[in-house]
Amino acid sequence: MTQVAEKIQTAVDELVVLLGDRVSTNPNVRDTHGKDESWHHPHRPDAVVFPKTNEEVSEIVKICAQHNIPVIAYGTGTCLEGNVIPHRGGVVVDLMNMDQVLRVSQEDLDCTVQARVTRKQLNEHIKDLGLFFPIDPGADASLGGMAATRASGTNAVRYGTMRENVLALTVVLADGRIIQTSRRARKSAAGYDLTRIFVGSEGTLGIITEVTLRLYGVPESMASAVCSFDSLEGAIDTVIQTIQLGIPVARIELLDDVQMNAVNQFSKLDYPVKDTLFLEFHGSETGVQEQAELVQAIAEENSGGEFKWTTKAEERNKLWAARHDVTYATKSLRPGAEIWATDVCVPISKLAECIIETKKDLKESFLIAPLVGHVGDGNFHLGFLINRDDKREMEEAERLNDRLVMRALALDGTCTGEHGIGLGKMKFLTAEHGEGVSVMREIKKALDPYNIMNPGKIFSV
């Protein structure tokens, strides 16, 4: 047995003493935790552990720190940039047993949950209180994972991202200390903003075990709308004018013609195969009607087709189910292929330029890559359908992705609006942040001097 193998076996033996049968070295369990939903190659961890409390997570980290073994936090595994792949081995900390809603304050419009509570679980728990949590990345992701990747989604244009909606965190640091990053007050000038340091850190600074979140009252009325356009420019101009006029849309999603073809086939819909906007409005009955009518008028000025809108819950749910199923719809365009998902975000004034230039690249390529976006805040995604074993296809996807990201950066945008850096976008971070990356490294070294917390993600150390 090699020295490394001996070190790992010693750590596993100590973890078994701590957790008993909640430590697994079963190859199938390890394989399940060696991948996410990205195109990146999986890598089997050395062990998987299943803690139940903050204190157990602390002891796990202490054992791994003592033996200098990587620690990777795992929620639902829905990441898209290899964020949780244990590509250096180590111990995966699966938080599946930490799935309790700990506290809900109807008066303060906030709650505290354990990290493995999912967004759908939370909304089911609070719906009878007339409350909801709006951040909706599509997947039923864990709230700890959403905080770790600074997730957003379809409602971000109105309600913001996880950055705006996380009030406080409980975090286990690389030396096993348990800290609370802030209190529940809606504002504070007390010291460094530790909460924002950990939101978006992708498990590289510590393991998030509890999250305190903002909640919102369920709107009196909701309406959803669909409108197709004869040109991509018309759809994008409608988005830009809607935002610039200050119309408080809750969701405004762009699906290009390729994506609409896939959605129609997969979700058994019959919308025109054109560039299309899906929208949602929240507010009072009169407010929702006014918003819908204003956007309808804007769409008509930009050569929009029939503007279909409804307040019926069944019809609204069907529309957004189709939107959330775009990944499966995309896969149906090329059965057996994998999806290389990527995203960028640009200032709203640069959105048309970025999308139109990107579509030109796609038309000249042999790859299929539907476009869908949370365009109300300048964020959009491509899903390259690839055969990972085909070198030509991988090189083409990389070329197109590089051009997309560098175009977004040239327009003062970001290489990722919500997927995070993980493994997939490390090479773009310095291009975006320059010397700022060295500051990130210093923070990493200060909090994790032995580089055990999800090592090799975001940037190299």
SULQUI-V278205 format. One record per residue. N is the residue number from 1. SS is DSSP state (alpha for helix, beta for strand, coil for the rest). PHI is phi as a letter, one per 20 degrees, with the letter a starting at -180 (* if undefined). OMEGA is omega in whole degrees, -180 to 180 (NA if undefined). Layout:
{{N	SS	PHI	OMEGA} {N	SS	PHI	OMEGA}}
This chain:
{{1	coil	*	-179} {2	coil	f	180} {3	alpha	f	179} {4	alpha	f	180} {5	alpha	f	178} {6	alpha	f	180} {7	alpha	f	180} {8	alpha	f	-180} {9	alpha	f	178} {10	alpha	f	179} {11	alpha	f	179} {12	alpha	f	178} {13	alpha	g	179} {14	alpha	f	177} {15	alpha	f	177} {16	alpha	f	176} {17	alpha	f	-179} {18	alpha	f	-168} {19	alpha	d	-179} {20	alpha	m	-175} {21	alpha	f	174} {22	alpha	e	169} {23	beta	d	-179} {24	beta	c	169} {25	coil	d	178} {26	coil	f	-177} {27	alpha	g	-179} {28	alpha	f	178} {29	alpha	f	180} {30	alpha	f	178} {31	alpha	f	178} {32	alpha	g	-177} {33	coil	e	-180} {34	coil	d	-175} {35	coil	b	169} {36	coil	c	-178} {37	coil	e	180} {38	coil	e	179} {39	coil	e	-175} {40	coil	f	-179} {41	coil	f	177} {42	coil	f	177} {43	coil	b	-175} {44	coil	f	173} {45	coil	f	179} {46	coil	e	179} {47	beta	a	175} {48	beta	c	-179} {49	beta	c	-173} {50	coil	c	-179} {51	coil	f	178} {52	coil	d	-174} {53	coil	c	174} {54	alpha	g	-177} {55	alpha	f	177} {56	alpha	f	176} {57	alpha	f	178} {58	alpha	g	-179} {59	alpha	f	177} {60	alpha	g	-179} {61	alpha	f	179} {62	alpha	f	179} {63	alpha	f	-180} {64	alpha	f	179} {65	alpha	f	-180} {66	alpha	f	-177} {67	coil	d	178} {68	coil	l	-179} {69	coil	d	180} {70	coil	g	179} {71	beta	c	-178} {72	beta	c	177} {73	beta	f	-175} {74	beta	c	178} {75	coil	d	178} {76	coil	d	177} {77	coil	m	-177} {78	coil	e	-179} {79	coil	f	-175} {80	coil	c	178} {81	coil	c	180} {82	coil	m	-172} {83	coil	f	-177} {84	coil	d	179} {85	coil	f	-179} {86	coil	e	-169} {87	coil	f	172} {88	coil	d	-178} {89	coil	m	178} {90	coil	o	-175} {91	beta	d	174} {92	beta	e	178} {93	beta	d	179} {94	beta	e	-174} {95	coil	e	-174} {96	coil	g	-180} {97	coil	e	180} {98	coil	d	-169} {99	coil	c	-177} {100	coil	d	168} {101	beta	f	-171} {102	beta	e	-174} {103	beta	a	172} {104	beta	c	176} {105	beta	d	180} {106	coil	f	-178} {107	coil	f	-177} {108	coil	e	-178} {109	coil	l	174} {110	beta	b	179} {111	beta	b	173} {112	beta	c	-178} {113	beta	c	169} {114	beta	f	-167} {115	coil	f	-174} {116	coil	e	173} {117	coil	f	179} {118	beta	e	-178} {119	alpha	f	178} {120	alpha	f	178} {121	alpha	f	179} {122	alpha	f	-178} {123	alpha	f	174} {124	alpha	f	-178} {125	alpha	f	-171} {126	alpha	d	-173} {127	alpha	f	-179} {128	alpha	f	176} {129	alpha	e	-178} {130	coil	m	-178} {131	beta	d	171} {132	beta	b	175} {133	coil	d	-165} {134	coil	e	-174} {135	coil	f	-167} {136	coil	c	-179} {137	coil	f	-178} {138	coil	o	177} {139	coil	f	175} {140	coil	e	-174} {141	coil	f	174} {142	beta	f	-178} {143	alpha	f	174} {144	alpha	f	177} {145	alpha	f	178} {146	alpha	f	176} {147	alpha	f	-177} {148	alpha	f	-180} {149	coil	d	-179} {150	coil	l	-175} {151	coil	f	173} {152	coil	b	179} {153	coil	p	-168} {154	coil	f	-177} {155	coil	e	-172} {156	alpha	f	-177} {157	alpha	f	179} {158	alpha	d	-171} {159	alpha	d	-180} {160	coil	n	-178} {161	coil	d	176} {162	alpha	f	179} {163	alpha	g	-178} {164	alpha	e	-170} {165	alpha	d	173} {166	beta	e	-180} {167	beta	e	-177} {168	beta	a	179} {169	beta	c	163} {170	beta	d	-173} {171	beta	c	171} {172	beta	e	-177} {173	beta	e	-175} {174	coil	f	176} {175	coil	e	178} {176	coil	n	177} {177	coil	f	176} {178	beta	d	-180} {179	beta	c	169} {180	beta	d	-170} {181	coil	f	177} {182	coil	a	176} {183	coil	e	-175} {184	coil	e	180} {185	coil	g	-176} {186	coil	f	172} {187	coil	b	-179} {188	coil	b	174} {189	coil	d	-173} {190	coil	e	172} {191	coil	m	-179} {192	coil	f	178} {193	coil	e	-177} {194	alpha	f	-179} {195	alpha	g	-178} {196	alpha	f	177} {197	alpha	f	-177} {198	alpha	e	176} {199	coil	f	-177} {200	coil	n	-178} {201	coil	e	174} {202	coil	l	177} {203	coil	m	-178} {204	coil	e	-180} {205	coil	d	-178} {206	beta	r	179} {207	beta	d	176} {208	beta	f	-179} {209	beta	d	176} {210	beta	b	-178} {211	beta	c	173} {212	beta	d	-168} {213	beta	c	169} {214	beta	f	172} {215	coil	c	-178} {216	beta	c	174} {217	beta	f	177} {218	coil	f	-178} {219	coil	f	177} {220	coil	g	-177} {221	beta	b	175} {222	beta	c	176} {223	beta	c	176} {224	beta	d	-177} {225	beta	b	175} {226	beta	c	177} {227	beta	b	177} {228	beta	e	-174} {229	beta	c	177} {230	coil	f	180} {231	coil	c	176} {232	alpha	f	180} {233	alpha	f	180} {234	alpha	f	179} {235	alpha	f	-178} {236	alpha	f	178} {237	alpha	f	177} {238	alpha	f	178} {239	alpha	f	-175} {240	alpha	f	-179} {241	alpha	f	177} {242	alpha	f	-179} {243	alpha	f	-178} {244	alpha	f	176} {245	coil	e	177} {246	coil	m	177} {247	coil	f	-171} {248	coil	e	178} {249	beta	f	177} {250	beta	e	179} {251	beta	b	173} {252	beta	b	-171} {253	beta	d	176} {254	beta	d	172} {255	beta	c	-179} {256	coil	f	-175} {257	alpha	f	179} {258	alpha	f	180} {259	alpha	f	180} {260	alpha	f	176} {261	alpha	f	180} {262	alpha	f	-180} {263	alpha	f	179} {264	alpha	g	-178} {265	alpha	f	-174} {266	alpha	f	-175} {267	alpha	e	177} {268	coil	l	178} {269	coil	d	-177} {270	coil	c	178} {271	coil	f	175} {272	coil	g	179} {273	coil	e	-179} {274	coil	c	173} {275	beta	f	-166} {276	beta	c	172} {277	beta	d	166} {278	beta	d	-178} {279	beta	c	173} {280	beta	b	-178} {281	beta	c	179} {282	beta	c	176} {283	beta	q	175} {284	coil	f	-179} {285	alpha	g	-179} {286	alpha	f	179} {287	alpha	f	179} {288	alpha	f	179} {289	alpha	f	-180} {290	alpha	f	179} {291	alpha	f	-178} {292	alpha	f	-179} {293	alpha	f	178} {294	alpha	f	-179} {295	alpha	f	177} {296	alpha	g	179} {297	alpha	f	178} {298	alpha	f	-180} {299	alpha	f	180} {300	alpha	f	179} {301	alpha	f	-179} {302	coil	d	176} {303	coil	m	174} {304	beta	f	178} {305	coil	e	-179} {306	coil	g	-179} {307	coil	d	-177} {308	beta	e	177} {309	beta	c	-174} {310	beta	b	173} {311	coil	d	-178} {312	coil	f	-175} {313	alpha	g	-177} {314	alpha	f	-179} {315	alpha	f	177} {316	alpha	f	-179} {317	alpha	f	179} {318	alpha	f	179} {319	alpha	f	-175} {320	alpha	f	172} {321	alpha	f	178} {322	alpha	f	178} {323	alpha	f	-177} {324	alpha	f	179} {325	coil	e	-176} {326	alpha	f	178} {327	alpha	f	179} {328	alpha	f	178} {329	alpha	f	179} {330	alpha	f	180} {331	alpha	f	-178} {332	alpha	f	177} {333	coil	f	180} {334	coil	b	-177} {335	coil	g	180} {336	coil	n	179} {337	coil	e	173} {338	beta	d	179} {339	beta	d	168} {340	beta	e	-178} {341	beta	e	178} {342	beta	b	178} {343	beta	b	172} {344	beta	c	176} {345	beta	b	-179} {346	coil	c	173} {347	coil	g	-173} {348	alpha	g	-180} {349	alpha	f	-179} {350	alpha	d	-173} {351	alpha	f	-177} {352	alpha	f	-180} {353	alpha	g	-177} {354	alpha	f	-177} {355	alpha	f	-177} {356	alpha	f	177} {357	alpha	f	178} {358	alpha	f	178} {359	alpha	f	176} {360	alpha	f	177} {361	alpha	g	-176} {362	alpha	f	-180} {363	alpha	f	-180} {364	coil	e	-177} {365	coil	d	176} {366	coil	e	179} {367	coil	e	172} {368	coil	e	-179} {369	beta	b	177} {370	beta	f	180} {371	beta	d	176} {372	beta	b	-175} {373	beta	b	169} {374	beta	e	-164} {375	alpha	f	177} {376	alpha	f	176} {377	alpha	d	173} {378	coil	n	-175} {379	beta	d	174} {380	beta	b	-172} {381	beta	c	166} {382	beta	d	174} {383	beta	c	179} {384	beta	f	176} {385	beta	e	-171} {386	beta	c	164} {387	coil	d	-173} {388	coil	f	180} {389	coil	e	-180} {390	coil	e	-176} {391	alpha	g	-178} {392	alpha	f	180} {393	alpha	f	180} {394	alpha	f	179} {395	alpha	f	179} {396	alpha	f	178} {397	alpha	f	179} {398	alpha	f	179} {399	alpha	f	-180} {400	alpha	f	179} {401	alpha	f	179} {402	alpha	f	-179} {403	alpha	f	178} {404	alpha	f	-176} {405	alpha	f	-178} {406	alpha	f	175} {407	alpha	f	179} {408	alpha	f	180} {409	alpha	f	179} {410	alpha	f	179} {411	coil	e	180} {412	coil	m	176} {413	coil	d	-178} {414	beta	c	-179} {415	coil	f	177} {416	coil	b	179} {417	coil	e	-176} {418	coil	b	-178} {419	coil	f	-174} {420	coil	n	-177} {421	coil	e	-180} {422	coil	l	173} {423	coil	e	-165} {424	coil	f	-174} {425	coil	c	-180} {426	alpha	g	-174} {427	alpha	f	-179} {428	alpha	e	-171} {429	alpha	f	180} {430	alpha	f	177} {431	alpha	f	-179} {432	alpha	e	-171} {433	alpha	d	179} {434	coil	l	-177} {435	coil	f	177} {436	alpha	g	179} {437	alpha	f	178} {438	alpha	f	176} {439	alpha	f	176} {440	alpha	g	179} {441	alpha	f	180} {442	alpha	f	176} {443	alpha	f	178} {444	alpha	g	-178} {445	alpha	f	-180} {446	alpha	f	-177} {447	alpha	e	-176} {448	coil	b	-171} {449	coil	f	-179} {450	coil	d	173} {451	coil	l	179} {452	coil	d	-174} {453	beta	e	179} {454	coil	l	-173} {455	coil	f	178} {456	coil	m	176} {457	coil	d	-179} {458	coil	m	176} {459	coil	b	177} {460	coil	e	177} {461	coil	c	NA}}
